[in-house]
Structure formats: structure tokens, C-alpha cells
């Protein structure tokens, strides 16, 4: 918890020197409350308990290449282009142009900046000008306000008023600091929205490609099942197969066909998701274009150290901005308990004729200066300061939680990259073995050496292995996307990234 930056009572010795302190504070331009400092970066050098292998294992299939990790490699601001897919690039660009969530975040940032500019105006004097013209008639029983005692008269008044409250204790500057930190928070919220949007678009496209692969594997299984059924029906005609074998194969084929509609439904849902993310249906897009065999798996992956991660992740930077806001609010609460020194001046003139408005005898002016010190507000100001200090503690704990979650996110992603690479190698081996087993079983069935049950088992194993392989391939690409997201998405390397606000 930050220390109490102002005592809750003022001893006589403190009250006696209050005026001198105020003058010194005014001349020095100090600001009460804590000065914000960025939290220290993590000192750890890795993310996982065991040392990370320099690269993942490889598999002899599309998307099965080994991936190498490099702490010297930075995250590209357009990381999705590493997949070398024109279709994914087109979808991302469409989303960046038309997604309403991104547009909302951009508008929120503009609003925060305008609020900052408006808050800065409190440092300067306020100047107002007024002009009034009136005609009136007084009752004869009332005294005329004019020197000539006329009861029917016209008056014109023009006046300029200047008011200024010097920011002696820095309360206004702390409010400006708060607004600037809120701009930072909105800026990083925008980057988080940008990263979430691009990640979701790429993941949806990859899921669509994976589903297309699973549909193709299921269609191949259906075609093989139809061939086996045709063979069994011929063997039944020759008396080499029983009717029960034919019925079993017909049931197995129907079950395989039943797996196709759910996959088609999931594919349609992914296409609807892409339409929603990109702001509407994308015209001129060949539906069959996004397939896993048309993608490239990036071979070299960046791996930022934890000390760099806290400066890269938008969610961490947003939590840091919230911590900055809470720090500045302590200064605001402290300043509200200290004296203020309002200054006011006005100059103008009043005349029955507008031409004589600024004649010397018709002019009027006023100068005033004052001191205002809160004395008793039922403890409200003291408790607001304590509440601001507690809010700082809360923001600090939330910042630490965000950092811990980010470190875990990267660790989980690295584990996924390693284990899913191994799973892909196993799936590729299982797919090759299942394909060989099915080919042998079909040959033996034609030769009458095995019954249909053997072929049926081989078919099911081949279908499961093919579908598992496609899912494992899709997982490799999805893990790569997850790493780019976990490392912050490379917004600091984008030419179109929002610039940092001028403080």
C-alpha cells in the first residue's frame, strides 16, 4: 500500500507554516501524491519448468515441419502473413476494415484523447465575455437607478471576466495525469481488440481448413466403404459372402455417412463466424481455397523473454495504465484536502448609449483573491484519500495477476507446440499404418482370404486415423497462432499502430 501522503490532522506547528509552504509549493510547481513508476519487469529467463528444446519434432506430412525458437527474433506486426495464404490475408484485411468492435475501440480512444485535451484546459485562466442590452420603465413610486432619476431608460452592459485557480498543489496536474493514463489504457485496449480480432479470424480460417480436411477424409472413407460394399454384394451373388456380412457393411457405411452432416454444419458455422468477424459476407471468395495443404507452417518462431513480454502484451500495458490512473488519483484526493487560491478579475462598462459604453465614467472593474481551506466535511475527504490508496492496491494486485496469467499463457502455448508436434508425428505414423492395413484387408477380401469384419475394422481404423491426422495438422497451425497472440501480436512493429499520446 502506498504511504499516507497527508496526515489526517494538522498540528499547530504545521498550521503555522502553511502559508509559507503554499508559497514554496506554488513556486516549485510540486504535485502532491506519489509519482508513478512502472513496475519492475520479471527477472526469470524462461517460461517452463524444464528447459525448452530449441525446436519441435517434425513429421512427414503437410504442416509437420520442425519449428525453431529464437529469443532474438521479434514478432512481426503482420504475423499472419507467415502462413503465406492469400485467402487468410484477405480475410484479415476485410476484418480490419469493417469489424465494428475494432471501430468501437478506435472511437473510445479518440474520446479519451479529447477528454485529455479538455482536462489540460484547467491549467489556464477562464475568460468569459458578456453583453446585455435592456430597456425598462420604473414606477414613479420607485427610485430610479440612474443618476438623472429618469424612470424610462435603456442600459447597455459589456463585461469581460477572468477567473483562475493556480494549481499550487498539483491537483489539476494529477487529473491531467489521470486522463493521460486513461488514454494509454484505451490505446492498449484498442491493440488488444486488434490482436483478438486478427487472432480469431486466423483461427476461424484454420478451423475451416481443418474441417474441410476432415470432410475430405470422411468422403474418402465413404468411397472406400462403397467399394467394399460393392465387393461384398458380388461375393454374396457368388456365394462367397453371407447376407449378414453385407448388412454389417451397409450399417458401417451408413454410420460413416452420418458423420458428414455434423462436419458440414461446423464448416457452415465457421463461415458464418468469419462473415461476422469481417463485417459481412465476403464476395468473390472461393469457398474451397482455404485448405491445410495450401498453408505454410512458419519454421522460425519468436520467443520474447519475460522482461520484454510485459512491454509487449496489450493486456499487461492496459493493466499498467490502470495502475497509473490509481496512482494519480491518490494525488487528486490529497490535493482536494489542501487550500485553493482562486483569483478573479472583471472589466466592463454600463451606459445608456452604446457609444459611451467604455467612457471612463461608465467603466467598472473588480479584482479579488481568496483562500479556501476545507475544514470539516464529515471525514469525506480523508476517506476518499484512503479509498484511492486502496484502489491503488487493488490495481497493483490486478497488474500482478495479469502478468502471472500472461506468463502462464506463454508457457501453456509452448507446451502445446511441443506436445502437438509429437502428436502429429504419431498421428502420421498411425495414418500410414492404417492405410496399409486397409489396402491389405481389401486385397485379402477380394481373394476370399478374410471376411468382411476384418475389412470393416480396417476401414474404421483408417477413417479415425485420417480424421485424427487432419485435426493434428490443424492444431500445429493453431498453436503457432496462439504463440503470436501470447507474445503480444507485434503491434509495436506495425506502421498503422496508434501512436503514443503526447504527454
C-alpha positions as CSV (number, residue, x, y, z in Angstrom):
1,X,0.0,0.0,0.0
2,X,1.3,3.5,-0.8
3,X,2.1,5.6,2.3
4,X,-0.3,8.2,3.5
5,X,0.7,11.3,1.7
6,X,-1.1,13.6,4.1
7,X,-1.8,13.4,7.8
8,X,-5.4,13.3,8.8
9,X,-4.9,16.3,11.2
10,X,-2.9,19.5,11.2
11,X,-0.8,20.2,14.3
12,X,-0.3,23.9,15.3
13,X,3.3,23.8,14.0
14,X,2.1,22.6,10.6
15,X,-0.7,25.2,10.5
16,X,1.7,27.9,11.4
17,X,3.9,27.2,8.4
18,X,1.0,26.5,6.0
19,X,1.2,29.9,4.2
20,X,4.9,29.6,3.7
21,X,4.5,26.0,2.4
22,X,1.9,27.1,0.0
23,X,4.1,29.8,-1.5
24,X,7.0,27.4,-1.8
25,X,4.8,24.8,-3.4
26,X,3.4,27.4,-5.9
27,X,6.9,28.5,-6.9
28,X,8.3,24.9,-7.2
29,X,5.2,23.7,-9.0
30,X,5.1,20.5,-7.0
31,X,2.3,17.9,-7.2
32,X,1.2,16.1,-4.1
33,X,0.8,12.3,-4.1
34,X,3.0,9.6,-5.4
35,X,4.9,9.8,-8.7
36,X,4.2,6.8,-10.8
37,X,7.0,4.4,-11.7
38,X,6.5,1.3,-14.0
39,X,6.5,-1.9,-12.0
40,X,9.7,-3.9,-12.2
41,X,9.9,-6.5,-15.0
42,X,10.1,-10.2,-14.2
43,X,13.6,-11.5,-13.6
44,X,13.0,-15.0,-14.8
45,X,14.5,-16.0,-18.1
46,X,12.1,-18.9,-19.1
47,X,8.5,-19.9,-19.0
48,X,8.5,-23.7,-18.4
49,X,9.8,-25.8,-15.5
50,X,12.1,-27.8,-17.8
51,X,14.4,-26.1,-20.3
52,X,12.7,-25.7,-23.6
53,X,14.1,-27.7,-26.6
54,X,15.5,-25.4,-29.3
55,X,13.0,-26.8,-31.8
56,X,10.0,-29.1,-32.1
57,X,10.0,-32.5,-33.7
58,X,9.0,-32.9,-37.3
59,X,6.5,-35.2,-39.1
60,X,6.5,-36.3,-42.8
61,X,3.2,-34.6,-43.6
62,X,2.0,-31.1,-44.6
63,X,2.3,-28.8,-41.6
64,X,4.7,-31.2,-39.9
65,X,8.0,-29.4,-40.2
66,X,10.1,-28.7,-37.2
67,X,9.8,-25.2,-35.7
68,X,12.7,-23.4,-34.1
69,X,12.5,-20.9,-31.2
70,X,14.6,-17.7,-31.2
71,X,14.7,-15.1,-28.4
72,X,16.4,-12.6,-30.9
73,X,13.6,-12.9,-33.4
74,X,10.9,-10.2,-33.0
75,X,7.2,-10.7,-33.6
76,X,6.1,-9.3,-37.0
77,X,3.3,-6.7,-36.9
78,X,1.6,-8.7,-39.7
79,X,2.4,-12.2,-38.3
80,X,-0.5,-13.9,-40.1
81,X,1.4,-13.4,-43.4
82,X,3.9,-16.0,-42.3
83,X,1.3,-18.7,-43.3
84,X,1.6,-17.5,-46.9
85,X,-2.1,-17.7,-47.5
86,X,-3.7,-15.0,-49.7
87,X,-7.1,-16.1,-48.5
88,X,-6.2,-15.6,-44.8
89,X,-4.6,-12.2,-45.7
90,X,-7.7,-11.2,-47.5
91,X,-10.0,-12.2,-44.6
92,X,-7.8,-10.3,-42.0
93,X,-7.8,-7.1,-44.2
94,X,-11.6,-7.3,-44.5
95,X,-12.0,-7.6,-40.8
96,X,-9.6,-4.7,-40.1
97,X,-11.7,-2.5,-42.5
98,X,-15.2,-3.4,-41.3
99,X,-15.3,-5.0,-37.9
100,X,-17.5,-2.9,-35.6
101,X,-15.7,-4.0,-32.4
102,X,-12.4,-2.5,-33.8
103,X,-14.3,0.6,-34.8
104,X,-15.8,0.9,-31.4
105,X,-12.3,0.7,-29.8
106,X,-10.9,3.3,-32.1
107,X,-13.8,5.7,-31.2
108,X,-13.2,5.1,-27.5
109,X,-9.5,6.1,-28.0
110,X,-10.5,9.3,-29.8
111,X,-12.9,10.1,-27.0
112,X,-10.2,9.5,-24.3
113,X,-7.8,11.8,-26.1
114,X,-10.4,14.6,-26.4
115,X,-11.0,14.3,-22.7
116,X,-7.3,14.6,-22.1
117,X,-7.1,17.8,-24.2
118,X,-10.2,19.2,-22.4
119,X,-8.6,18.4,-19.0
120,X,-5.5,20.3,-19.9
121,X,-7.6,23.5,-20.2
122,X,-7.9,23.6,-16.4
123,X,-4.3,24.8,-16.2
124,X,-5.2,28.1,-17.9
125,X,-7.4,31.0,-16.9
126,X,-11.0,31.1,-17.9
127,X,-12.1,34.2,-19.8
128,X,-15.7,35.0,-20.4
129,X,-17.3,37.9,-22.2
130,X,-20.9,39.1,-21.7
131,X,-23.1,41.7,-23.3
132,X,-26.6,42.7,-22.3
133,X,-29.0,45.4,-23.6
134,X,-32.2,46.3,-21.9
135,X,-35.0,48.9,-21.9
136,X,-37.2,49.4,-18.9
137,X,-39.6,51.8,-17.2
138,X,-39.7,52.2,-13.4
139,X,-42.8,53.1,-11.4
140,X,-42.8,56.6,-10.1
141,X,-43.1,55.3,-6.6
142,X,-39.7,53.6,-7.0
143,X,-36.3,55.3,-7.0
144,X,-34.6,55.4,-10.4
145,X,-31.3,53.5,-10.6
146,X,-29.8,56.3,-12.8
147,X,-28.1,59.4,-11.6
148,X,-30.5,61.7,-13.6
149,X,-33.5,59.9,-11.9
150,X,-35.1,59.0,-15.2
151,X,-37.8,56.4,-14.9
152,X,-37.7,55.3,-18.6
153,X,-34.3,54.4,-19.8
154,X,-32.1,52.0,-21.8
155,X,-28.9,50.3,-20.5
156,X,-26.1,48.5,-22.3
157,X,-23.6,46.5,-20.3
158,X,-20.4,44.8,-21.6
159,X,-18.0,42.9,-19.4
160,X,-15.0,40.6,-19.5
161,X,-14.4,38.2,-16.6
162,X,-11.2,36.3,-15.9
163,X,-11.0,33.6,-13.3
164,X,-8.0,31.5,-12.4
165,X,-7.1,29.0,-9.7
166,X,-3.4,28.4,-9.5
167,X,-2.5,24.7,-9.4
168,X,-0.5,25.2,-6.2
169,X,-0.5,21.6,-5.0
170,X,-0.8,19.9,-8.4
171,X,-4.3,18.5,-8.1
172,X,-5.1,19.6,-11.7
173,X,-1.9,18.1,-13.0
174,X,-2.7,14.9,-11.3
175,X,-6.1,15.0,-13.0
176,X,-4.4,15.5,-16.3
177,X,-2.0,12.6,-15.5
178,X,-5.1,10.5,-14.8
179,X,-6.6,11.4,-18.2
180,X,-3.3,10.7,-20.0
181,X,-3.1,7.3,-18.3
182,X,-6.7,6.6,-19.4
183,X,-5.6,7.4,-22.9
184,X,-2.9,4.8,-22.6
185,X,-5.4,2.3,-21.3
186,X,-7.7,2.9,-24.2
187,X,-4.8,2.7,-26.7
188,X,-3.8,-0.7,-25.3
189,X,-7.4,-1.8,-25.2
190,X,-7.5,-1.0,-28.9
191,X,-4.4,-3.0,-29.5
192,X,-5.9,-5.9,-27.5
193,X,-9.1,-5.7,-29.7
194,X,-6.9,-5.6,-32.8
195,X,-5.0,-8.7,-31.7
196,X,-8.1,-10.6,-30.6
197,X,-9.8,-9.8,-33.9
198,X,-6.9,-10.9,-36.1
199,X,-6.3,-14.0,-34.0
200,X,-10.0,-15.0,-34.2
201,X,-10.0,-14.5,-37.9
202,X,-6.9,-16.7,-38.5
203,X,-8.1,-19.4,-36.1
204,X,-11.5,-19.5,-37.7
205,X,-9.9,-19.8,-41.1
206,X,-7.6,-22.6,-39.9
207,X,-10.6,-24.4,-38.3
208,X,-12.4,-24.0,-41.6
209,X,-9.4,-25.6,-43.4
210,X,-9.3,-28.4,-40.8
211,X,-13.0,-29.1,-41.2
212,X,-12.5,-29.2,-45.0
213,X,-9.8,-31.8,-44.5
214,X,-12.0,-33.9,-42.1
215,X,-14.8,-33.7,-44.7
216,X,-12.4,-34.9,-47.4
217,X,-11.2,-37.8,-45.2
218,X,-14.8,-38.8,-44.4
219,X,-15.8,-38.6,-48.1
220,X,-12.8,-40.9,-48.9
221,X,-13.9,-43.3,-46.2
222,X,-17.4,-43.3,-47.7
223,X,-16.0,-44.0,-51.2
224,X,-13.9,-46.9,-49.8
225,X,-16.9,-48.2,-47.9
226,X,-19.0,-48.2,-51.0
227,X,-16.3,-50.2,-52.9
228,X,-16.1,-52.7,-50.1
229,X,-19.9,-53.0,-50.1
230,X,-19.9,-53.5,-53.8
231,X,-17.3,-56.3,-53.4
232,X,-19.4,-58.0,-50.7
233,X,-22.5,-57.9,-52.8
234,X,-20.7,-59.5,-55.7
235,X,-19.3,-62.2,-53.4
236,X,-22.8,-62.8,-52.0
237,X,-24.0,-63.4,-55.5
238,X,-21.2,-65.9,-56.0
239,X,-22.0,-67.5,-52.6
240,X,-18.7,-66.4,-51.0
241,X,-20.2,-63.9,-48.5
242,X,-23.2,-64.1,-46.2
243,X,-26.1,-61.7,-46.1
244,X,-25.1,-60.8,-42.6
245,X,-21.7,-59.5,-43.8
246,X,-23.4,-57.3,-46.4
247,X,-25.8,-55.9,-43.8
248,X,-22.9,-55.2,-41.4
249,X,-21.1,-53.3,-44.1
250,X,-24.2,-51.4,-45.1
251,X,-24.7,-50.3,-41.4
252,X,-21.0,-49.3,-41.2
253,X,-21.3,-47.3,-44.4
254,X,-24.4,-45.5,-43.1
255,X,-22.6,-44.7,-39.9
256,X,-19.7,-43.2,-41.8
257,X,-22.2,-41.2,-43.9
258,X,-23.8,-39.9,-40.8
259,X,-20.6,-38.3,-39.7
260,X,-20.6,-36.0,-42.7
261,X,-23.6,-33.6,-41.9
262,X,-22.2,-32.6,-38.5
263,X,-18.9,-31.7,-40.1
264,X,-20.7,-29.7,-42.8
265,X,-22.7,-27.9,-40.1
266,X,-19.5,-27.0,-38.3
267,X,-18.0,-25.7,-41.5
268,X,-21.0,-23.5,-42.2
269,X,-20.8,-22.2,-38.6
270,X,-17.1,-21.3,-39.2
271,X,-18.0,-19.5,-42.4
272,X,-20.8,-17.6,-40.5
273,X,-18.2,-16.6,-37.9
274,X,-15.8,-15.4,-40.5
275,X,-18.6,-13.3,-42.0
276,X,-19.4,-11.8,-38.6
277,X,-15.7,-11.0,-37.9
278,X,-15.2,-9.4,-41.3
279,X,-18.3,-7.3,-41.1
280,X,-20.4,-9.3,-43.6
281,X,-20.2,-12.0,-46.2
282,X,-17.1,-11.7,-48.3
283,X,-18.0,-11.7,-52.0
284,X,-15.7,-13.2,-54.6
285,X,-14.1,-15.7,-52.2
286,X,-13.7,-19.3,-53.4
287,X,-15.0,-21.4,-50.6
288,X,-12.6,-24.3,-51.3
289,X,-9.5,-22.0,-51.3
290,X,-8.7,-22.4,-47.5
291,X,-7.2,-25.8,-47.1
292,X,-4.3,-27.0,-44.9
293,X,-2.2,-28.2,-47.8
294,X,-2.2,-24.6,-49.2
295,X,-0.7,-23.2,-45.9
296,X,2.9,-22.9,-44.8
297,X,3.9,-23.6,-41.3
298,X,6.4,-20.9,-40.1
299,X,9.7,-22.6,-39.3
300,X,11.2,-19.9,-37.1
301,X,9.2,-18.7,-34.1
302,X,10.0,-15.7,-31.9
303,X,10.2,-16.2,-28.1
304,X,10.5,-13.0,-26.2
305,X,12.0,-13.1,-22.7
306,X,9.5,-12.4,-19.8
307,X,11.2,-8.9,-19.3
308,X,10.2,-8.0,-22.8
309,X,6.8,-9.7,-22.6
310,X,5.5,-7.2,-20.0
311,X,6.2,-4.3,-22.5
312,X,4.6,-6.2,-25.4
313,X,1.3,-7.7,-24.2
314,X,-1.6,-5.2,-24.6
315,X,-3.4,-6.6,-21.6
316,X,-0.3,-6.0,-19.4
317,X,0.1,-2.5,-20.7
318,X,-3.5,-1.8,-20.1
319,X,-3.3,-3.1,-16.5
320,X,-0.2,-0.8,-16.1
321,X,-2.2,2.2,-17.3
322,X,-5.0,1.3,-14.8
323,X,-2.3,1.3,-12.1
324,X,-1.1,4.7,-13.2
325,X,-4.6,6.0,-13.1
326,X,-5.0,4.8,-9.5
327,X,-1.6,6.3,-8.5
328,X,-2.6,9.7,-9.9
329,X,-6.0,9.6,-8.2
330,X,-4.2,9.5,-4.8
331,X,-2.6,12.8,-5.7
332,X,-6.0,14.2,-6.6
333,X,-7.5,13.1,-3.3
334,X,-4.6,14.6,-1.4
335,X,-4.9,17.9,-3.2
336,X,-8.6,18.1,-2.5
337,X,-7.7,18.3,1.2
338,X,-5.4,21.3,0.8
339,X,-6.1,25.0,0.3
340,X,-7.1,26.6,-3.0
341,X,-6.4,30.1,-4.1
342,X,-9.0,31.5,-6.5
343,X,-8.2,34.7,-8.4
344,X,-10.9,36.7,-10.2
345,X,-10.9,39.9,-12.3
346,X,-13.5,41.7,-14.4
347,X,-13.7,44.8,-16.5
348,X,-16.5,46.4,-18.4
349,X,-18.8,49.3,-18.7
350,X,-22.5,50.3,-18.4
351,X,-24.1,53.2,-20.3
352,X,-27.5,54.3,-21.6
353,X,-25.8,54.8,-25.0
354,X,-23.7,52.2,-26.6
355,X,-21.3,54.8,-27.9
356,X,-20.4,55.8,-24.4
357,X,-20.0,52.3,-23.1
358,X,-16.3,52.5,-22.5
359,X,-16.1,56.1,-21.5
360,X,-14.1,56.5,-18.3
361,X,-17.0,57.5,-16.1
362,X,-19.0,54.4,-17.3
363,X,-16.4,51.7,-16.8
364,X,-16.4,49.3,-13.9
365,X,-13.8,46.7,-12.8
366,X,-13.2,44.3,-10.0
367,X,-10.2,42.3,-8.6
368,X,-10.5,39.6,-6.0
369,X,-8.3,37.0,-4.5
370,X,-9.1,34.4,-1.8
371,X,-8.1,31.3,0.1
372,X,-10.3,28.3,0.6
373,X,-9.4,25.5,3.0
374,X,-11.7,22.5,3.7
375,X,-12.3,22.4,7.5
376,X,-15.0,19.8,8.1
377,X,-16.8,17.6,5.6
378,X,-17.6,14.7,8.0
379,X,-14.4,12.9,7.2
380,X,-15.3,12.5,3.5
381,X,-12.0,13.8,2.1
382,X,-9.9,11.6,4.4
383,X,-11.9,8.5,3.4
384,X,-11.7,9.4,-0.3
385,X,-7.9,9.5,0.0
386,X,-7.9,6.2,1.8
387,X,-10.2,4.8,-0.8
388,X,-7.9,6.0,-3.6
389,X,-5.0,4.3,-1.8
390,X,-7.0,1.0,-1.5
391,X,-7.9,1.3,-5.2
392,X,-4.1,1.6,-6.0
393,X,-3.6,-1.6,-4.0
394,X,-6.3,-3.3,-6.0
395,X,-4.9,-2.1,-9.3
396,X,-1.4,-3.3,-8.3
397,X,-2.8,-6.8,-7.4
398,X,-4.7,-6.9,-10.7
399,X,-1.5,-5.9,-12.6
400,X,0.4,-8.8,-10.9
401,X,-2.4,-11.2,-11.7
402,X,-2.3,-10.1,-15.4
403,X,1.4,-10.6,-15.6
404,X,1.2,-14.1,-14.0
405,X,-1.6,-15.0,-16.4
406,X,0.4,-13.8,-19.4
407,X,3.4,-15.9,-18.3
408,X,1.2,-19.0,-17.9
409,X,-0.4,-18.3,-21.3
410,X,3.1,-18.4,-23.0
411,X,4.1,-21.5,-21.0
412,X,0.9,-23.3,-22.0
413,X,1.4,-22.3,-25.6
414,X,4.9,-23.6,-25.6
415,X,3.8,-26.9,-24.1
416,X,1.1,-27.1,-26.8
417,X,3.6,-26.5,-29.6
418,X,5.9,-29.3,-28.3
419,X,3.2,-31.9,-27.5
420,X,1.1,-31.3,-30.6
421,X,4.2,-31.6,-32.7
422,X,4.8,-35.0,-31.1
423,X,1.1,-35.9,-31.5
424,X,1.2,-35.0,-35.3
425,X,4.2,-37.4,-35.8
426,X,2.3,-40.2,-34.0
427,X,-0.8,-39.4,-36.0
428,X,1.1,-39.5,-39.3
429,X,2.6,-42.9,-38.4
430,X,-0.8,-44.2,-37.3
431,X,-2.4,-42.9,-40.6
432,X,0.3,-44.7,-42.7
433,X,-0.2,-47.9,-40.8
434,X,-4.0,-47.8,-41.0
435,X,-3.8,-47.1,-44.8
436,X,-1.5,-50.1,-45.3
437,X,-3.7,-52.3,-43.2
438,X,-6.9,-51.3,-45.1
439,X,-5.2,-51.9,-48.5
440,X,-4.1,-55.4,-47.4
441,X,-7.5,-56.2,-46.0
442,X,-9.3,-55.2,-49.2
443,X,-6.9,-57.3,-51.3
444,X,-7.5,-60.3,-49.0
445,X,-11.2,-59.8,-49.1
446,X,-11.2,-59.9,-52.9
447,X,-9.2,-63.1,-52.7
448,X,-11.6,-64.5,-50.2
449,X,-9.0,-64.9,-47.6
450,X,-10.7,-62.8,-44.9
451,X,-14.3,-61.9,-44.1
452,X,-15.9,-58.5,-44.2
453,X,-15.4,-57.9,-40.4
454,X,-11.6,-57.6,-41.0
455,X,-12.2,-55.0,-43.7
456,X,-14.8,-53.2,-41.6
457,X,-12.3,-52.9,-38.7
458,X,-9.6,-51.7,-41.1
459,X,-12.0,-49.1,-42.6
460,X,-12.9,-47.7,-39.2
461,X,-9.2,-47.6,-38.1
462,X,-8.3,-45.8,-41.4
463,X,-11.1,-43.3,-41.1
464,X,-10.3,-42.5,-37.4
465,X,-6.6,-42.1,-38.3
466,X,-7.2,-39.9,-41.2
467,X,-9.5,-37.6,-39.2
468,X,-7.0,-37.5,-36.3
469,X,-4.2,-36.6,-38.6
470,X,-6.2,-33.7,-40.1
471,X,-7.0,-32.4,-36.6
472,X,-3.4,-32.8,-35.5
473,X,-2.3,-30.8,-38.6
474,X,-4.8,-28.0,-37.7
475,X,-3.6,-28.0,-34.1
476,X,0.0,-27.2,-35.2
477,X,-1.2,-24.1,-37.1
478,X,-3.5,-23.1,-34.2
479,X,-0.6,-23.4,-31.7
480,X,1.5,-21.1,-33.9
481,X,-1.3,-18.5,-33.9
482,X,-1.6,-18.9,-30.1
483,X,2.1,-18.1,-29.7
484,X,1.9,-15.0,-31.7
485,X,-1.1,-13.9,-29.7
486,X,0.6,-14.8,-26.3
487,X,3.6,-12.7,-27.2
488,X,1.5,-9.6,-28.0
489,X,0.9,-9.8,-31.7
490,X,3.8,-7.5,-32.7
491,X,1.7,-4.2,-32.6
492,X,4.9,-2.3,-31.9
493,X,6.1,-3.3,-35.4
494,X,3.0,-2.1,-37.3
495,X,3.2,1.0,-39.3
496,X,-0.5,1.6,-38.8
497,X,-0.4,1.2,-35.0
498,X,-1.8,4.0,-32.9
499,X,0.9,6.5,-31.9
500,X,1.6,7.1,-28.2
501,X,-0.2,10.2,-26.9
502,X,1.8,13.3,-26.3
503,X,2.1,13.9,-22.6
